[in-house]
Amino acid sequence: MNPRIEEFLLARQARYRIIEHPVAVTAQEQAAATRTSGWSVAKVVVVKERDGFVMAVLPACCVIDLDRLKGLIGHGEVRLATVEEVRGVVPDCAPGAIPPFGDLYGLRAFVDRSLLRAREVTMPAGDHGSAIRMRAAEFRRIVGGTVGDFAVAEALVASGGVARRRIAGRPAG
């Protein structure tokens, strides 16, 4: 685990456990590697908005609906951050392994409500070989942020069940 993340959790007296797992890059791979449902694995998407960057936290099996997130943010246009922008905002984590702790990086966090329905939440620990697991109530306490509805099940997008919305940077249609 990234030492900065460990210090962050220690300072907040967080109750969690570390899970070592085979290398997994995407959130869905991390869910499989930790034998966890994609609905209870948190993935982080960094989004550029008018005033800077925000952290969107959603289940691994979902994609982000940028229009819904824009409504939660409340102003201006939003877009996915580029890889270079993400590296600038979160320089000490591997791409795809960013933990959902906006306060650690000076970012406002937005958490999709569906993630809070899980009993436990598993999240990246800053690298591709370890994860943090904690109870959902502890996750909510540590992550804080604004709770809302902006995640869409990836299966709905793939089947064409969601139309006329910008989903994870894909054109509406």
N, C-alpha and C positions, 0 to 999 in steps of 0.2 A: 504494500500500500504506500502511496505517496506520503512522505513524512508531514507535509503541510496539511494534508487532509486529516491525518492522525492527530495533529495538534489541534486542529479546528474542532474535532469531535471530543477530544479530551477537555478542552476549554468549556464545552457545553455539557459536560458530564453525560454524554450520549451513551446509551446502552445498545450495543451492537455486537455482531460477530463477523469475522473475516472468513470468506470462503475462497480458498485457492482452487483454481480450475484450469483446464487446458486453455491455451491461447484462443481467444474469441474476440473478433473485431466488432461485429455489428451487435446491436442490442438483442436481436433474435438469436444470434449465435451464443451470446452470453446467457440468455434464458436456457437454451439447450445445454450448455456446458455446466450450468448450476442446477439443472433438472428442475427448473422453475417455470411456471406458466408465464407466457408473455404479458399477461394482464397484471402481473405483480413484479415485473422488472421495470425499473425506471430508466428511461433514456432521456438524454438532454439534447435539445436542439437550440442552438444559439441563433437568435433572430435580431436583425438590425431594424431599429425603429427610429423615429425622428430624433430622439434625444440620446441615442447611443445603442447599446445592446441590452437584450433581456435574455433570460434563460426560460425556455419552455420545457416542462417536465411532463412526460406522458408515458403510457405503457409501451413496452417494446413492440407489441403487435399492432400498434396504431401509427398513423401518420398525422401530421399536424394540418389543421384547417386554418390557414393564415387569416382568412376573413373573420372567423370567430375569435382568434387571438387578437386581431386588430381591435375588435369590439371591446375586449377586456382591457387592452392597453389604453384605449380611449382617445387616441389622436394619431394623425399622420399615417403614412404608408408603412408597411412592414415587408420584409423579405428575409429569406434565409441568409445567414452570414456566409461569406466565402470561407474556404479552408484557411486562407491566409488571415482573415479577420479573426477566426476562431483561435488560431495560434497566438494572435496578439492579445486576445482577451483572456485566454486560459493557457498560458505558455508551459505550465508544468504538468500537463496531462496529455496522454496519448490521444490522438483523434479517435472518437468513438468510445472513450473511456472517461468522460467528464462526469464527475459526481454532481448531484443536483443541489449543491450548496451555493446558491447565488451570493449570499453574504460573504463567502470566502473570496469571491472574485469581484465584489462591488457591483453585482448585477441584481436587478429585480427578478424575482422568480415567479413564474406562473405555473401552477400545478393543475393538471387535469383531474377532475373529480373522480373519474373512474379508477384511477390509481389508488385512491384512498379507500376503496372498497375491499382491497386485499387485507388479509390478516397480517401478513408481513410483506415488506418491500425490499427487494434486492436491487442494488445499484452499483455502477462501476466505482472502483477505488483508485482511479487515476492511471491504471495500466490495464493491459489486456489479459492478465493472468490472475486477477483477484477481484473480489466483489465484497460489498458491505451488505449485511442483512440486518434489518431491525423491524420491530413491530410497527404497524402502520401509524399508530398514535405517536410513537417516538419519531418516526419519519416526519410526520406533520409538524411536530414541535421543532425539530432541528431545521427543516427546510423552510418553514414559514411560507411567506409569499401569498399570492392571490390565488384562490381556488376558482376554477371555472370549467367550462365545457368546450374544448377545442380539439380533442382527439377523435379521429375517425378510424374504425377498425380497418386495417389494411385490406382485408378480404372484401369489404364493401367497395373500396376504391378499385381493386383489381377486377371485380365483377361488373363494374359500371353502375353500381347501386347508388353512387353519390354523383350527382350531376350539377353543373353550373357553379362550382366552387373551386377556388384555388387550393389544391391540396398538396402540401409539401413541395411547393414550387412548380407543380404540374399545371399546365394550362387548363382553364375551365373547359368543360365540354361534355 
